[in-house]
Amino acid sequence: MRRLGETLENLEQVVAARKGDSSARSYTSRLLAGGVPAIGAKVTEEAGELVAAADHETDERVVSEAADLVYHMLVLLACRGVGLSQVEDELARRFGISGLDEKAARTASDGHHNSPSTSQRTDGANS
């Protein structure tokens, strides 16, 4: 039986290997060569497709679109040199903190003034 996160770790390693080998003929390599603009466009596209699937398609389509989004997110993180473990650490840091409290602290410390509806918390509370 596969442990939770094993597939994500394996995929992250494959993406990292593609980043280091620009001669590889793969979709991942092409995305990485396009940098943040190309990968960001795919992340945006896949996020929209996930929302559309969640609104009116089968659970299987939702799972498929979620997988596409996660893959493209991993490629974007690799492009920036950010590891999935860093994202996991941030989620762990936020876990159990009220989304509204965490958002207020972040806004005060970084000067951003996002509306409360722009992000979701891991504890299910809107931030």
N, C-alpha and C positions, 0 to 999 in steps of 0.2 A: 504494500500500500504506500502511496506517495504521501509525504508529509506536506502540510500546508506551506506554501511558499517555495517548494522545491522547483517547480516548473518556472516560476518567476526568476529564481536565481540562475537556473540553467539558461533561460532566455537572455538574461542580462549578460551572462558570459559570452554568449554567441554574438550579441550586439557589440560588445566591447571588442571582440576579435575582429568583427567587420570594420570597426572604426580604425583599428590598427593596420588593416590591409586594404588600401584604396584600390588595389588591382582586382579585388574579388568582384566577380560578376554576380551581384545579388541586389535585390530590392533594398535591403538595409544599407548596403554600401552606397547606393545611389542617393538614398535619403540623406545619409550622413554627409555626402559630398555637397548637397544643397544647403546644408547648414540650417540654422534656426528658422529662416524664412520658409524653406521648403517643408521642414518637419512640422513647424508650427501650423502651416496651412493644413497638413494632414490631421494634426491633433484637433484643430477646429472642425474640420469636416467630419471626423469620426465622432466627436462629441455631439454634433448635430444629429448624426445618424442614430446614435444611441438614444438621444431624447425622443426622436421620432419613433423609433422602435418601441420604446417604453410607453409611448402614448397610444399606439394602436396596432402593435404587431404581437406575435407569439413570444412566449418566454425564450424559446430557442433563438429567435432573432435578437432579442435583448442580450442574451449571453454572447452571441456571436459579435454583436456590435461592441459590447463591453470589452471583449477580448481584443478587438481591433484597436480600441482606444488605449487599452493598457499597453499593448505592443508599441504603438506610436509614442506613448508617454515615455516608455523605456528608451526608445531611440532618442527622443529629445533630451532626456536626462544624460544619456551617454554623450551626446553632442556637447553638452555643457560640462562634462566631467563630474556629474553628480551621481552618486550611487544610490541605489534603491534603499540601502540600509540607512542613508541619511534621511530619506523620506519616512521610513519606518520610525526612526528616532524622533522625528518631529511629531508624528502621529502619537507616539507613546507619550511625549511630553504634554501634548494637548489632552490626552485621554482623561476623562473625569473632570475636566475643567469646564465650567459653563461656557458655552459658545459666545454668549454675549459678553461675559467678563474677559475672556481671552481676546476677543476682537477689540474691545475697548482698550486693553493694555497694549495690543499691537498698534492700534491706531495712534495712541498717545506717544508711543516710542518711535514710530517711523514716520509720522506726519501724514500718513495716508488717510483719506476720508472717504472710504467706501461705504455704500449704503448697507444696512444690516442684511439685506437679502442676497448679497453677492457671493456668499460662501456657505458651505455646509460643514457642520461639525461631525466628528466621528461619534459623538454621543447622541446624535440625532437632533440636537438643538440647533436652530438657525442661529448663525452668528451675525 
